[in-house]
Amino acid sequence: MDKDIFFAQFGHLAQGPGGIKKLRDLILQLAMDGNFSSEGSDRWLFEKLGSIALLDMGQSPKGEFTNKNEVGLPLLGGASDLGDDTPTPSKWTEQPTKICCPNDLVLCVRATIGKTNIADREYCLGRGVAGLRAVKVTKEWLRYWLASRSGDFIKAGKGATFKQIDKKTLTNWEVNYPPLAEQKRIVAKVDELMGLCDELEAQQNEHVALKRDCVASTLHHLTAAAEPDQINTNWSITQNNFQNWFNDPQTVKTLRATILQLAVQGRLGTNDQNETSLHDELQSAIKSQKKKVKADYINEENSAWDDIPENWTKSYIAPAIEELNYGTSKKCDYNVGETNVFRIPNIGRWEIDHNDMKSADFTEKEVLKLQLQPGDILLIRSNGSITLVGSPALIQEQDIDCLYAGYLVRLRLSKSLFDPAFVVRALSAPCVRKEIEGYGRSTSGVKNINSRQIASLELPIPPLAEQHRIVAKVDELMALCDQLEGQINTQSQLTQDLTASLIHHMTAA
């Protein structure tokens, strides 16, 4: 097929999430249903898979006989050992159990069911794979047939933790296959179309990369602008191109990060140079602070605040801290106590999410210690994902009847220095996130940020009126980002529905 005709007729199917994969799946389905055959599938034969190929289920060798030193036969344990076309093993064994030969097919039968490779040498087959040797069909046709049925194999899999398809099911699977000459013609046509899919995918990736580079460059110039007129001009250009530039989830994510970065650098156009700096209030707080939280993780090389407005000041958080407390270690569950407890799942974007609540019973002393007030900030202090560590939520009036769990920290700051709503947004800015993630990284599975590291975080301190304006402006722009994401999701769903309809009509014809 001419590639221009292919792109014109099928390119629209490849738009949207997973579009290329859907197009590949459609090609396989059409091919295996006889749509690429000049005489259709009337002359095709029906047999069991076990009759047209020799099937051998894998068996894992004992662990003491495996190694990573390339001694013995390479071991294929599952999908992680399969590449695009040929295996990519990570272990070897000196005591092989089941062995496949060069040109055998290797089929994943456990967890990621349906992925196939062609063996380029002898391999030991572990329990997650099976070997198939084509007898009445070509290995190339059989591989395409297996790929076309991968969804059905997954549905046929059984198991609670990992689904697995057994030998009996595979052996008795019915296969409708064409004569040998027709197999070769179908394989050649599928190869051709898959090559065109590769070209289409490369074009899409190049287009997306180019657009994202352009957006990143534009946003970089926006954050690097120094003069107010330049900032306003660049921001106006960006706003006028929202619909064209920010039309996929990644670019909207980049836009959100840029908005927050501009906010903490005083570049959203909300600054009033006539407002008085909070420098004196900060110095007073430093001198009068009775109970100091040690801030001994200070990053002297942090240059994020070098160009903040003249009437802003900056400080690590410690002088503004009135209270910093960890949450309860008491076990909570659904509907087991009188008091609801906020946990990590309840930390939304800058506010509390009241879905998925658990509870427990507490003494009066425990309630007093863990009591929340409007303006408190809850931070995630420990999580397996570094991107969640330090995520903040602002406590509001509707939240104060609840307590908070041990993986959270309650941060209460001086309101003479900070609007808490400004702080939760500042803590999400890229330059602050860099500091948080630098503290939280760990070689173990769980990432943490402790009280001294929180106290050591450096933030800009605009005049309070400016903090209020920044919060309002950021929320306005984030609402616009929400609208953009909503439009993207709507368009994506429409594309998926149209694709599904087209595929249905094409395969039903």
Buried (B, 14 or more C-beta within 10 A) or exposed (E): EEEEEBBEEBBBBBBBEEBBEBBBBBBBBBBBBBBBBEEEBEEBBEBEBBBBBEBBBBEBBEEEBBEEEEEBBBBBBBBBBBEEEEBEBEBBBEEBBBBBEEEBBBBBBBBBBBBBBBBEEEBBBBBBBBBBBBEBBBBBBBBBBBBBBBEEBBEBBEEEEEBBBBEEBBBEBEBEBBBEEBBBBBBEBBEBBBEBBEEBBEEBEEEEEEBBEEBEEBBEEBBEBEEBEBBBEBBEEBEEEBEEBBBBBEBBEBBBBBBBBBBBBBBBEBBEEEBEBBBEBBEBBEEEBEEEBEBEBEBEEBEBBEEBBEBBBBBBBBBBBBEBBBBBEBEBEEEEBEBBBBBBEBBEBBBBEEEEBBBBEBEEEBEEBBBBEEBBBBBBBBBEEBEBBBBBBBBBEEBEEBBBBBBBBBBBBBEEBBBBBBBBBBBBBBBBBEBBBEBBEEEEEEBBBBBBBBBBBBBBBBBBEBBBBBBEBBEEBBEBBEEBBEBBEEEBEEBBEBBEEBBEEBEEE
